[in-house]
Each structure stands twice: as structure tokens, then as C-alpha cells.
Amino acid sequence: MVYDDNGVEVFNFGKYKGMSVAEVLKKDPGYYSWILNSDFTLNTKAVLTKIRLREMSNLITK
């Protein structure tokens, strides 16, 4: 995952390349599970989990 020109985390791989991580997690929550169960680095999984937890927290506080 990388930041786009607006500072938003986006995927830089796969079918959602260039799309906001937060939006993909909302649209396709199964993608999160797929990444966690696939052969991605622990860092990638940790960053994705951090973003997911942040987004879930944002939903609760709204």
C-alpha cells in the first residue's frame, strides 16, 4: 500500500490497484480476509489491519 497525491492509502497491487484501502474494505470486506490468509508480508498485513481498525473506530465514533 502507498499514499496517493492526497495522502490517502491506496492499494498498489491486485484488482484494487489505485483504489482507496478504506473504500475497498467497505465495499469488499472479504478482500481483507483474503490478504490475511495469503502469502503477503507480515508488514502488509499489519498495515492493512491498522487501517481497518482505524476505519471501524471512525464508524463507531460517528
LORODO-300944 format. One record per residue: residue number from 1; residue in three letters; z, y, x of N, C-alpha, C, CB in turn. Coordinates in steps of 0.05 Angstrom, whole numbers, plus 5000, padded with zeros to 4 digits. Glycine has a CB too. Layout:
// LORODO-300944
<atom seq="NUM" type="ALA" n_w="Z" n_v="Y" n_u="X" ca_w="Z" ca_v="Y" ca_u="X" c_w="Z" c_v="Y" c_u="X" cb_w="Z" cb_v="Y" cb_u="X"/>
...
***
This chain:
// LORODO-300944
<atom seq="1" type="MET" n_w="5000" n_v="4977" n_u="5017" ca_w="5000" ca_v="5000" ca_u="5000" c_w="5000" c_v="5025" c_u="5018" cb_w="5024" cb_v="5000" cb_u="4981"/>
<atom seq="2" type="VAL" n_w="4987" n_v="5045" n_u="5007" ca_w="4985" ca_v="5070" ca_u="5022" c_w="4989" c_v="5093" c_u="5002" cb_w="4956" cb_v="5073" cb_u="5036"/>
<atom seq="3" type="TYR" n_w="4991" n_v="5117" n_u="5013" ca_w="4993" ca_v="5141" ca_u="4996" c_w="4965" c_v="5153" c_u="4993" cb_w="5013" cb_v="5161" cb_u="5008"/>
<atom seq="4" type="ASP" n_w="4959" n_v="5163" n_u="4969" ca_w="4934" ca_v="5177" ca_u="4965" c_w="4938" c_v="5206" c_u="4972" cb_w="4924" cb_v="5174" cb_u="4935"/>
<atom seq="5" type="ASP" n_w="4918" n_v="5222" n_u="4968" ca_w="4919" ca_v="5251" ca_u="4975" c_w="4941" c_v="5266" c_u="4960" cb_w="4892" cb_v="5264" cb_u="4969"/>
<atom seq="6" type="ASN" n_w="4950" n_v="5255" n_u="4938" ca_w="4971" ca_v="5268" ca_u="4922" c_w="4999" c_v="5257" c_u="4927" cb_w="4965" cb_v="5266" cb_u="4892"/>
<atom seq="7" type="GLY" n_w="5001" n_v="5239" n_u="4947" ca_w="5027" ca_v="5228" ca_u="4954" c_w="5035" c_v="5205" c_u="4936" cb_w="5047" cb_v="5248" cb_u="4954"/>
<atom seq="8" type="VAL" n_w="5017" n_v="5194" n_u="4921" ca_w="5022" ca_v="5172" ca_u="4902" c_w="5016" c_v="5145" c_u="4917" cb_w="5006" cb_v="5174" cb_u="4876"/>
<atom seq="9" type="GLU" n_w="5034" n_v="5126" n_u="4914" ca_w="5029" ca_v="5099" ca_u="4925" c_w="5007" c_v="5086" c_u="4910" cb_w="5055" cb_v="5082" cb_u="4925"/>
<atom seq="10" type="VAL" n_w="4987" n_v="5076" n_u="4925" ca_w="4965" ca_v="5062" ca_u="4914" c_w="4961" c_v="5036" c_u="4929" cb_w="4939" cb_v="5079" cb_u="4914"/>
<atom seq="11" type="PHE" n_w="4949" n_v="5016" n_u="4916" ca_w="4942" ca_v="4992" ca_u="4929" c_w="4918" c_v="4997" c_u="4947" cb_w="4936" cb_v="4969" cb_u="4909"/>
<atom seq="12" type="ASN" n_w="4919" n_v="4985" n_u="4971" ca_w="4896" ca_v="4987" ca_u="4989" c_w="4883" c_v="4959" c_u="4993" cb_w="4904" cb_v="4999" cb_u="5016"/>
<atom seq="13" type="PHE" n_w="4887" n_v="4942" n_u="4974" ca_w="4876" ca_v="4915" ca_u="4975" c_w="4873" c_v="4904" c_u="4946" cb_w="4894" cb_v="4896" cb_u="4992"/>
<atom seq="14" type="GLY" n_w="4858" n_v="4884" n_u="4944" ca_w="4856" ca_v="4869" ca_u="4919" c_w="4841" c_v="4882" c_u="4896" cb_w="4883" cb_v="4863" cb_u="4909"/>
<atom seq="15" type="LYS" n_w="4844" n_v="4871" n_u="4873" ca_w="4828" ca_v="4880" ca_u="4850" c_w="4837" c_v="4908" c_u="4840" cb_w="4830" cb_v="4860" cb_u="4827"/>
<atom seq="16" type="TYR" n_w="4861" n_v="4917" n_u="4849" ca_w="4870" ca_v="4943" ca_u="4841" c_w="4869" c_v="4963" c_u="4864" cb_w="4899" cb_v="4941" cb_u="4830"/>
<atom seq="17" type="LYS" n_w="4852" n_v="4958" n_u="4883" ca_w="4850" ca_v="4976" ca_u="4906" c_w="4844" c_v="5005" c_u="4896" cb_w="4827" cb_v="4966" cb_u="4925"/>
<atom seq="18" type="GLY" n_w="4860" n_v="5024" n_u="4906" ca_w="4856" ca_v="5052" ca_u="4899" c_w="4872" c_v="5060" c_u="4874" cb_w="4828" cb_v="5057" cb_u="4896"/>
<atom seq="19" type="MET" n_w="4884" n_v="5041" n_u="4860" ca_w="4898" ca_v="5048" ca_u="4836" c_w="4928" c_v="5051" c_u="4842" cb_w="4894" cb_v="5026" cb_u="4814"/>
<atom seq="20" type="SER" n_w="4941" n_v="5068" n_u="4826" ca_w="4970" ca_v="5073" ca_u="4829" c_w="4986" c_v="5048" c_u="4825" cb_w="4979" cb_v="5094" cb_u="4808"/>
<atom seq="21" type="VAL" n_w="5004" n_v="5043" n_u="4844" ca_w="5021" ca_v="5019" ca_u="4842" c_w="5037" c_v="5020" c_u="4816" cb_w="5040" cb_v="5017" cb_u="4867"/>
<atom seq="22" type="ALA" n_w="5049" n_v="5042" n_u="4810" ca_w="5066" ca_v="5045" ca_u="4786" c_w="5050" c_v="5039" c_u="4761" cb_w="5078" cb_v="5073" cb_u="4784"/>
<atom seq="23" type="GLU" n_w="5025" n_v="5049" n_u="4760" ca_w="5009" ca_v="5044" ca_u="4736" c_w="5001" c_v="5014" c_u="4734" cb_w="4983" cb_v="5061" cb_u="4737"/>
<atom seq="24" type="VAL" n_w="4994" n_v="5002" n_u="4756" ca_w="4987" ca_v="4974" ca_u="4756" c_w="5011" c_v="4957" c_u="4747" cb_w="4977" cb_v="4965" cb_u="4784"/>
<atom seq="25" type="LEU" n_w="5035" n_v="4963" n_u="4757" ca_w="5058" ca_v="4948" ca_u="4749" c_w="5063" c_v="4950" c_u="4719" cb_w="5083" cb_v="4958" cb_u="4764"/>
<atom seq="26" type="LYS" n_w="5057" n_v="4973" n_u="4707" ca_w="5060" ca_v="4976" ca_u="4678" c_w="5038" c_v="4961" c_u="4663" cb_w="5058" cb_v="5006" cb_u="4670"/>
<atom seq="27" type="LYS" n_w="5014" n_v="4963" n_u="4673" ca_w="4990" ca_v="4951" ca_u="4660" c_w="4989" c_v="4921" c_u="4663" cb_w="4965" cb_v="4963" cb_u="4671"/>
<atom seq="28" type="ASP" n_w="4997" n_v="4911" n_u="4687" ca_w="4994" ca_v="4882" ca_u="4693" c_w="5019" c_v="4873" c_u="4708" cb_w="4969" cb_v="4877" cb_u="4710"/>
<atom seq="29" type="PRO" n_w="5041" n_v="4869" n_u="4694" ca_w="5066" ca_v="4861" ca_u="4707" c_w="5064" c_v="4835" c_u="4722" cb_w="5089" cb_v="4860" cb_u="4687"/>
<atom seq="30" type="GLY" n_w="5046" n_v="4818" n_u="4714" ca_w="5042" ca_v="4792" ca_u="4727" c_w="5032" c_v="4795" c_u="4756" cb_w="5023" cb_v="4775" cb_u="4711"/>
<atom seq="31" type="TYR" n_w="5020" n_v="4818" n_u="4762" ca_w="5009" ca_v="4823" ca_u="4788" c_w="5032" c_v="4824" c_u="4808" cb_w="4993" cb_v="4849" cb_u="4789"/>
<atom seq="32" type="TYR" n_w="5055" n_v="4835" n_u="4800" ca_w="5079" ca_v="4836" ca_u="4817" c_w="5088" c_v="4807" c_u="4824" cb_w="5102" cb_v="4851" cb_u="4802"/>
<atom seq="33" type="SER" n_w="5089" n_v="4790" n_u="4804" ca_w="5097" ca_v="4762" ca_u="4809" c_w="5077" c_v="4748" c_u="4827" cb_w="5100" cb_v="4747" cb_u="4783"/>
<atom seq="34" type="TRP" n_w="5052" n_v="4753" n_u="4823" ca_w="5031" ca_v="4741" ca_u="4839" c_w="5034" c_v="4748" c_u="4868" cb_w="5003" cb_v="4749" cb_u="4829"/>
<atom seq="35" type="ILE" n_w="5039" n_v="4774" n_u="4874" ca_w="5043" ca_v="4783" ca_u="4901" c_w="5068" c_v="4770" c_u="4914" cb_w="5045" cb_v="4814" cb_u="4903"/>
<atom seq="36" type="LEU" n_w="5090" n_v="4769" n_u="4898" ca_w="5114" ca_v="4758" ca_u="4909" c_w="5111" c_v="4728" c_u="4915" cb_w="5137" cb_v="4761" cb_u="4890"/>
<atom seq="37" type="ASN" n_w="5095" n_v="4714" n_u="4900" ca_w="5091" ca_v="4685" ca_u="4905" c_w="5067" c_v="4679" c_u="4923" cb_w="5087" cb_v="4672" cb_u="4878"/>
<atom seq="38" type="SER" n_w="5054" n_v="4699" n_u="4933" ca_w="5031" ca_v="4695" ca_u="4951" c_w="5039" c_v="4700" c_u="4980" cb_w="5008" cb_v="4714" cb_u="4943"/>
<atom seq="39" type="ASP" n_w="5020" n_v="4697" n_u="4997" ca_w="5024" ca_v="4699" ca_u="5026" c_w="5021" c_v="4728" c_u="5036" cb_w="5005" cb_v="4681" cb_u="5041"/>
<atom seq="40" type="PHE" n_w="5038" n_v="4746" n_u="5025" ca_w="5038" ca_v="4773" ca_u="5034" c_w="5063" c_v="4776" c_u="5053" cb_w="5040" cb_v="4794" cb_u="5010"/>
<atom seq="41" type="THR" n_w="5062" n_v="4796" n_u="5069" ca_w="5085" ca_v="4801" ca_u="5088" c_w="5110" c_v="4808" c_u="5072" cb_w="5078" cb_v="4823" cb_u="5108"/>
<atom seq="42" type="LEU" n_w="5133" n_v="4803" n_u="5084" ca_w="5158" ca_v="4810" ca_u="5071" c_w="5160" c_v="4840" c_u="5067" cb_w="5182" cb_v="4800" cb_u="5088"/>
<atom seq="43" type="ASN" n_w="5148" n_v="4855" n_u="5085" ca_w="5149" ca_v="4884" ca_u="5082" c_w="5133" c_v="4893" c_u="5057" cb_w="5137" cb_v="4898" cb_u="5107"/>
<atom seq="44" type="THR" n_w="5110" n_v="4881" n_u="5053" ca_w="5094" ca_v="4888" ca_u="5029" c_w="5110" c_v="4881" c_u="5004" cb_w="5067" cb_v="4872" cb_u="5029"/>
<atom seq="45" type="LYS" n_w="5123" n_v="4858" n_u="5004" ca_w="5138" ca_v="4850" ca_u="4980" c_w="5162" c_v="4869" c_u="4976" cb_w="5148" cb_v="4821" cb_u="4984"/>
<atom seq="46" type="ALA" n_w="5175" n_v="4877" n_u="4998" ca_w="5198" ca_v="4895" ca_u="4996" c_w="5190" c_v="4922" c_u="4986" cb_w="5212" cb_v="4898" cb_u="5023"/>
<atom seq="47" type="VAL" n_w="5168" n_v="4933" n_u="4996" ca_w="5158" ca_v="4959" ca_u="4987" c_w="5151" c_v="4958" c_u="4957" cb_w="5134" cb_v="4969" cb_u="5004"/>
<atom seq="48" type="LEU" n_w="5137" n_v="4937" n_u="4949" ca_w="5129" ca_v="4934" ca_u="4921" c_w="5154" c_v="4932" c_u="4903" cb_w="5112" cb_v="4909" cb_u="4918"/>
<atom seq="49" type="THR" n_w="5174" n_v="4917" n_u="4912" ca_w="5199" ca_v="4914" ca_u="4897" c_w="5213" c_v="4941" c_u="4894" cb_w="5217" cb_v="4893" cb_u="4909"/>
<atom seq="50" type="LYS" n_w="5213" n_v="4956" n_u="4916" ca_w="5226" ca_v="4983" ca_u="4915" c_w="5213" c_v="5001" c_u="4895" cb_w="5225" cb_v="4996" cb_u="4944"/>
<atom seq="51" type="ILE" n_w="5186" n_v="5001" n_u="4895" ca_w="5171" ca_v="5017" ca_u="4876" c_w="5177" c_v="5008" c_u="4847" cb_w="5141" cb_v="5016" cb_u="4882"/>
<atom seq="52" type="ARG" n_w="5177" n_v="4982" n_u="4843" ca_w="5182" ca_v="4970" ca_u="4816" c_w="5209" c_v="4978" c_u="4806" cb_w="5179" cb_v="4940" cb_u="4817"/>
<atom seq="53" type="LEU" n_w="5230" n_v="4976" n_u="4823" ca_w="5257" ca_v="4983" ca_u="4815" c_w="5259" c_v="5013" c_u="4809" cb_w="5277" cb_v="4975" cb_u="4837"/>
<atom seq="54" type="ARG" n_w="5246" n_v="5029" n_u="4825" ca_w="5246" ca_v="5058" ca_u="4820" c_w="5233" c_v="5064" c_u="4793" cb_w="5231" cb_v="5073" cb_u="4843"/>
<atom seq="55" type="GLU" n_w="5211" n_v="5052" n_u="4788" ca_w="5197" ca_v="5057" ca_u="4762" c_w="5213" c_v="5047" c_u="4738" cb_w="5169" cb_v="5044" cb_u="4762"/>
<atom seq="56" type="MET" n_w="5227" n_v="5024" n_u="4742" ca_w="5243" ca_v="5014" ca_u="4720" c_w="5267" c_v="5033" c_u="4715" cb_w="5253" cb_v="4986" cb_u="4726"/>
<atom seq="57" type="SER" n_w="5278" n_v="5043" n_u="4737" ca_w="5300" ca_v="5062" ca_u="4735" c_w="5291" c_v="5088" c_u="4721" cb_w="5311" cb_v="5069" cb_u="4763"/>
<atom seq="58" type="ASN" n_w="5267" n_v="5097" n_u="4727" ca_w="5256" ca_v="5121" ca_u="4714" c_w="5253" c_v="5117" c_u="4684" cb_w="5229" cb_v="5128" cb_u="4727"/>
<atom seq="59" type="LEU" n_w="5246" n_v="5093" n_u="4676" ca_w="5243" ca_v="5087" ca_u="4647" c_w="5270" c_v="5088" c_u="4633" cb_w="5230" cb_v="5060" cb_u="4643"/>
<atom seq="60" type="ILE" n_w="5290" n_v="5079" n_u="4646" ca_w="5317" ca_v="5078" ca_u="4634" c_w="5328" c_v="5106" c_u="4631" cb_w="5336" cb_v="5060" cb_u="4651"/>
<atom seq="61" type="THR" n_w="5323" n_v="5123" n_u="4651" ca_w="5335" ca_v="5150" ca_u="4650" c_w="5319" c_v="5169" c_u="4633" cb_w="5337" cb_v="5161" cb_u="4678"/>
<atom seq="62" type="LYS" n_w="5296" n_v="5162" n_u="4624" ca_w="5280" ca_v="5180" ca_u="4606" c_w="5289" c_v="5179" c_u="4578" cb_w="5251" cb_v="5174" cb_u="4608"/>
***
